[in-house]
Structures are given as C-alpha cells and as structure tokens.
Amino acid sequence: MQQPLDKNQKNKKKKSRAGRNLPAAIAVGGALAVTIVAILIFDRYLWVPLVAAAIAMATHEVVRRLREAGYVIPVIPLLVGGQVTVWLTWPFHAGGALAGFGATAVVCMFWRLALKGTPAPDGSGGADSSSNYLRDVAATVFLAAWVPLFASFSVLLVYPSDGSGRVFCLMISVVCSDVGGYAVGVLFGKHPMVPSISPKKSWEGLAGSLVFGVTAAALTAVLLAHKPIWVGVLLGFTLVATATLGDLVESQIKRDLGIKDMGRILPGHGGLMDRLDGALPSAVATWIVLTLVH
C-alpha cells in the first residue's frame, strides 16, 4: 500500500526543475500583470503610489536580511528617504530623484553615528557607534541607490504623454526576457554561465532571453513608445543585459548573506526583491535609452 506524501515531499513535487512552485508563480505573476496593466491603461499616475509602496516593502525585506547578518542599518531615514526620492520626481522629475537620494545618503551617514554598533566577534566589551561604521554606511547607501533611486527611474518614465507606453516597454521586455531565459534554460540549459553565483543560469537561457527580450522591446518601442525600430532593438539588448546582471547581483548578495530568498511575500517567487532584481537596473536603462536616444 502506497504511503501518503508528507508536506516536504508535496512541496518538492510542486517545484519545477528551476526550483519554483510553478503554479503559484504563474498565479502571482498573472495577478501582478493584471494590476499593472489596469493602472497604466486607466490612470497611469497611479503607477507612482504603486512603486512607492513596492519600494518600501522591498527595502524593508533587504534591511531585515542585513540585520539578521549583523548589519546596523538606519531604517527610519532609509524608508522615509526612499519615499522622498520617489515622490520628489512628481514636481521636480530627475532633479527630485537626485535630491532625494542625496539627502537620504547624508541623513543616513549622520544617523548611523548615533546607533550602537555590532559587538566584537570575540565578545570582549560592548560595541560603540564606530563599530563597523564604514561597512554599515556603505550597505545603507548602496541600498538607497539599489531600490528607491533605481525605482524612481521607472516613475520618471510615466510622466510624459506616452508614459504608459514607456512603462510597458520596461515591464513587458523584462518579463519576456525572464520568461524566455527561464523556459529555454529549463528545456535546453546545459552550459552554466556563472555557477559560482547562480548555478541554474545557462548560456542557452541567455540566448532565450535575448530572443524574447529583444523582440518584445522592439515591438513595444515601435507600437507603444513610437520610437524607431533600431531604438527598440538597442533597448532590448540593453534590458536583457541589465535584467540578467541585476539578477546575478542579487544572487551574489544572497550568497554573501547565506540566504535563498529575500522574503516570502510572493508564493512561487520568494520576496518582492526577488522579482524586482532585474527590473530595477532595467528601469534606469529604459529611461536613459528612451529619453536620450532619438
């Protein structure tokens, strides 16, 4: 008589070859896609509060993981400064994002001076505010750039009259790059790209990302952002590069911290940052290409 599967065995059966709970991942991805499409079609300015809420949650995820690893992060100025960075883009555009990021970095540098540092590894004596100051401030300023500053570029995309189309260029291209890389990598991946950082990423998967991502960027740039096709092709190659490298950066950070996911808020995906890792640097690249290249 066959024994019933325990919980762990059931979870293993649900997971795909790439390590995801595929049905849950598809359901969550679909819900996010519907939300984004509805916002961009009916009122594109709702994109701003959506991004603001997302970066607050994503920042908190990373801060929690850093604290678990012993970092001392100025949480309040980092979270408040992230909101300031995003919302200042509304009246001041790129200058507002730069001002918000600069102010956040300055306040965090001073705020960290007042926080108690981590104890010495040998347990001798209490730690003062100077313990690991440089490490903690470097991590804090990096986080302020990685999440709210990069995300503010996705907000900058939405302000022009064709802003919805520009955001669609970013989101559709990144999703297609991710889906193409995932599908081709699972089906045909045999040659790892960087096994020391992300063992499941393969050169075959990168080829899939290029085909799907460049095609999506070329079509969306022409049809939705009204750009020449060569701009769309340039955007596609740029976004595949930034999305792939962004994923690798987060993978390296998670390896440094000894964790698998940044969080558990999105079933089948992990944390919010595990979904935004490629989109954040890609937002910067999209704004640069669509704004500066004609």
C-alpha positions as CSV (number, residue, x, y, z in Angstrom):
1,M,0.0,0.0,0.0
2,Q,1.4,3.4,-1.0
3,Q,2.3,5.7,1.8
4,P,0.8,9.2,1.7
5,L,3.2,12.0,0.8
6,D,4.3,14.3,3.7
7,K,4.4,18.0,3.3
8,N,8.0,18.3,2.2
9,Q,7.5,15.7,-0.5
10,K,4.4,17.5,-1.8
11,N,6.4,20.7,-2.0
12,K,9.2,19.0,-3.8
13,K,6.7,17.6,-6.4
14,K,5.2,21.0,-6.9
15,K,8.6,22.6,-7.7
16,S,9.8,22.7,-11.3
17,R,13.3,21.9,-12.5
18,A,14.3,25.5,-11.9
19,G,13.2,25.3,-8.3
20,R,10.0,27.3,-8.4
21,N,6.5,26.4,-7.4
22,L,5.3,27.0,-11.0
23,P,1.5,27.1,-10.5
24,A,1.9,29.6,-7.6
25,A,4.5,31.6,-9.6
26,I,2.2,31.9,-12.6
27,A,-0.8,32.9,-10.5
28,V,1.1,35.6,-8.6
29,G,2.7,36.8,-11.8
30,G,-0.6,37.0,-13.5
31,A,-2.2,39.0,-10.7
32,L,0.7,41.4,-10.7
33,A,0.4,41.8,-14.5
34,V,-3.3,42.5,-14.4
35,T,-2.8,45.1,-11.7
36,I,0.0,46.9,-13.7
37,V,-1.9,46.8,-17.0
38,A,-5.1,48.2,-15.4
39,I,-3.2,51.0,-13.7
40,L,-1.3,52.0,-16.9
41,I,-4.5,51.9,-19.0
42,F,-7.0,53.7,-16.7
43,D,-4.8,56.1,-14.8
44,R,-1.1,56.0,-15.3
45,Y,-0.4,58.3,-12.4
46,L,-1.4,55.5,-10.0
47,W,1.9,54.0,-11.0
48,V,3.6,56.4,-8.6
49,P,2.0,55.2,-5.4
50,L,2.3,51.6,-6.6
51,V,6.0,52.0,-7.0
52,A,6.3,53.9,-3.7
53,A,4.6,51.1,-1.8
54,A,6.7,48.4,-3.5
55,I,10.0,50.1,-2.7
56,A,9.0,50.5,0.9
57,M,8.3,46.7,1.1
58,A,11.4,45.8,-0.8
59,T,13.6,48.0,1.2
60,H,12.3,46.5,4.4
61,E,12.9,43.0,3.1
62,V,16.6,43.7,2.5
63,V,17.0,45.6,5.8
64,R,15.6,42.7,7.7
65,R,18.1,40.3,6.0
66,L,21.0,42.7,6.6
67,R,20.1,43.0,10.2
68,E,20.0,39.2,10.5
69,A,23.6,39.2,9.2
70,G,24.7,41.7,11.8
71,Y,24.5,45.0,9.9
72,V,23.3,48.1,11.7
73,I,21.1,49.9,9.2
74,P,19.4,53.4,9.8
75,V,15.9,52.1,9.0
76,I,13.8,55.2,9.5
77,P,15.8,57.6,7.4
78,L,16.2,54.9,4.7
79,L,12.5,54.2,4.4
80,V,11.5,57.9,4.7
81,G,14.2,58.9,2.3
82,G,13.1,56.3,-0.2
83,Q,9.6,57.8,-0.3
84,V,11.0,61.3,-0.7
85,T,13.2,60.1,-3.6
86,V,10.2,58.7,-5.4
87,W,7.7,61.4,-4.7
88,L,10.0,64.3,-5.5
89,T,10.0,63.1,-9.1
90,W,6.4,64.3,-9.4
91,P,7.2,68.1,-9.2
92,F,11.0,68.0,-10.0
93,H,11.5,64.9,-12.2
94,A,15.1,63.7,-12.4
95,G,16.4,66.5,-10.2
96,G,13.9,65.5,-7.5
97,A,15.2,61.9,-7.5
98,L,18.8,63.0,-7.3
99,A,17.9,65.4,-4.4
100,G,16.0,62.7,-2.5
101,F,18.8,60.2,-2.9
102,G,21.5,62.7,-1.9
103,A,19.5,63.8,1.2
104,T,18.9,60.2,2.2
105,A,22.6,59.3,2.0
106,V,23.6,62.3,4.1
107,V,21.0,61.7,6.8
108,C,21.8,58.0,7.0
109,M,25.5,58.8,7.4
110,F,24.8,61.0,10.4
111,W,22.1,58.8,11.8
112,R,24.4,55.8,11.9
113,L,26.7,57.7,14.2
114,A,24.1,57.5,16.9
115,L,23.4,53.8,16.6
116,K,25.1,51.2,18.6
117,G,27.5,49.1,16.6
118,T,27.7,45.3,16.5
119,P,29.7,43.6,19.3
120,A,33.2,42.4,18.7
121,P,33.4,38.8,17.4
122,D,35.4,37.7,20.5
123,G,32.7,39.1,22.8
124,S,35.1,41.4,24.5
125,G,33.3,44.6,25.6
126,G,30.3,46.4,24.3
127,A,30.4,47.9,20.9
128,D,30.3,51.7,20.3
129,S,28.8,53.6,17.4
130,S,32.0,53.4,15.4
131,S,32.0,49.6,15.2
132,N,31.7,48.6,11.6
133,Y,30.6,52.1,10.7
134,L,32.0,52.1,7.2
135,R,30.5,48.7,6.4
136,D,27.1,49.7,7.6
137,V,27.0,53.1,5.9
138,A,28.3,51.6,2.6
139,A,25.5,48.9,2.7
140,T,22.9,51.6,3.5
141,V,23.9,54.0,0.7
142,F,24.1,51.0,-1.7
143,L,20.6,50.0,-0.7
144,A,19.3,53.6,-1.1
145,A,20.6,53.5,-4.7
146,W,19.6,49.9,-5.5
147,V,15.9,50.2,-4.5
148,P,14.4,53.7,-4.3
149,L,16.8,55.6,-6.6
150,F,16.6,52.9,-9.3
151,A,12.8,52.6,-8.9
152,S,12.4,56.3,-9.3
153,F,13.5,56.0,-12.9
154,S,10.5,53.8,-13.5
155,V,8.4,56.6,-12.1
156,L,10.1,59.1,-14.4
157,L,9.0,57.0,-17.4
158,V,5.3,57.6,-16.7
159,Y,5.2,61.4,-16.7
160,P,5.5,62.1,-20.5
161,S,2.3,62.0,-22.5
162,D,3.3,58.5,-23.8
163,G,4.3,57.4,-20.3
164,S,2.1,54.3,-20.1
165,G,3.8,53.0,-23.3
166,R,7.2,53.7,-21.9
167,V,6.5,51.7,-18.7
168,F,5.1,48.9,-20.8
169,C,8.4,48.9,-22.8
170,L,10.2,48.3,-19.5
171,M,7.8,45.7,-17.9
172,I,7.0,43.7,-21.0
173,S,10.6,43.5,-22.1
174,V,11.9,42.5,-18.7
175,V,9.1,39.9,-18.3
176,C,9.8,38.4,-21.7
177,S,13.5,38.3,-21.1
178,D,12.9,36.5,-17.8
179,V,10.3,34.1,-19.3
180,G,12.5,33.4,-22.3
181,G,15.5,32.7,-20.2
182,Y,13.6,30.5,-17.8
183,A,11.9,28.4,-20.4
184,V,14.9,27.9,-22.7
185,G,17.1,27.3,-19.7
186,V,14.9,24.7,-18.2
187,L,14.4,22.9,-21.6
188,F,17.8,23.1,-23.1
189,G,20.2,24.6,-20.5
190,K,23.4,22.6,-20.3
191,H,26.2,25.1,-20.0
192,P,26.2,27.2,-16.8
193,M,27.1,30.9,-17.1
194,V,28.4,31.6,-13.6
195,P,27.9,28.5,-11.5
196,S,29.6,30.1,-8.5
197,I,26.9,32.8,-8.3
198,S,23.8,31.3,-9.9
199,P,24.1,27.6,-10.9
200,K,20.8,27.5,-12.8
201,K,21.6,30.3,-15.2
202,S,22.9,28.9,-18.5
203,W,24.2,30.3,-21.8
204,E,21.2,28.7,-23.5
205,G,18.9,30.5,-21.2
206,L,20.7,33.8,-22.0
207,A,20.1,33.1,-25.7
208,G,16.4,32.6,-24.9
209,S,16.4,35.9,-23.0
210,L,17.9,37.7,-26.0
211,V,15.4,36.3,-28.5
212,F,12.3,37.0,-26.3
213,G,13.6,40.3,-24.7
214,V,14.8,42.0,-27.9
215,T,11.7,41.0,-29.8
216,A,9.5,42.4,-27.1
217,A,11.4,45.6,-26.7
218,A,11.5,46.2,-30.5
219,L,7.7,45.7,-30.8
220,T,6.8,47.8,-27.7
221,A,9.2,50.6,-28.5
222,V,7.7,51.0,-32.0
223,L,4.0,50.4,-31.2
224,L,3.7,51.9,-27.7
225,A,6.6,54.4,-27.4
226,H,6.6,55.5,-31.0
227,K,10.4,55.0,-31.4
228,P,12.3,53.8,-34.5
229,I,12.9,50.1,-34.5
230,W,16.6,50.5,-34.1
231,V,16.0,52.2,-30.7
232,G,13.8,49.3,-29.7
233,V,16.5,46.8,-30.7
234,L,19.1,48.8,-28.7
235,L,16.7,48.9,-25.8
236,G,16.2,45.1,-26.0
237,F,19.8,44.3,-25.8
238,T,20.3,46.8,-23.0
239,L,17.4,45.4,-21.0
240,V,18.5,41.8,-21.3
241,A,21.9,42.8,-20.1
242,T,20.7,44.8,-17.1
243,A,18.0,42.3,-16.2
244,T,20.4,39.4,-16.3
245,L,23.2,41.2,-14.4
246,G,20.6,42.6,-11.9
247,D,19.6,39.0,-11.1
248,L,23.2,38.0,-10.7
249,V,23.9,40.9,-8.4
250,E,21.1,39.9,-6.1
251,S,22.2,36.3,-6.2
252,Q,25.6,37.3,-5.1
253,I,24.2,39.4,-2.3
254,K,22.1,36.5,-1.1
255,R,25.1,34.2,-1.2
256,D,27.1,36.7,0.9
257,L,24.2,36.7,3.4
258,G,23.7,32.9,3.3
259,I,20.1,33.0,2.3
260,K,17.9,31.6,-0.6
261,D,15.3,34.3,-0.9
262,M,14.9,37.9,0.3
263,G,11.4,37.2,1.6
264,R,8.3,35.0,1.3
265,I,5.6,37.5,0.4
266,L,5.1,36.2,-3.1
267,P,4.4,32.5,-3.3
268,G,6.5,30.8,-6.0
269,H,8.8,33.8,-6.3
270,G,10.1,34.5,-2.8
271,G,10.3,38.1,-1.7
272,L,9.4,41.2,-3.6
273,M,13.1,41.9,-4.2
274,D,13.4,38.5,-5.8
275,R,11.1,39.8,-8.5
276,L,12.5,43.3,-8.8
277,D,16.2,42.4,-9.0
278,G,16.2,42.6,-12.8
279,A,13.6,45.3,-13.2
280,L,15.3,47.9,-11.0
281,P,18.5,48.4,-13.0
282,S,16.5,47.9,-16.2
283,A,14.3,50.9,-15.2
284,V,17.5,53.1,-15.2
285,A,18.5,51.7,-18.6
286,T,15.0,52.2,-20.1
287,W,14.8,55.8,-19.0
288,I,18.3,56.5,-20.4
289,V,17.5,54.9,-23.8
290,L,14.0,56.3,-24.3
291,T,15.0,59.8,-23.0
292,L,18.4,60.4,-24.5
293,V,18.4,58.3,-27.7
294,H,16.3,59.6,-30.6
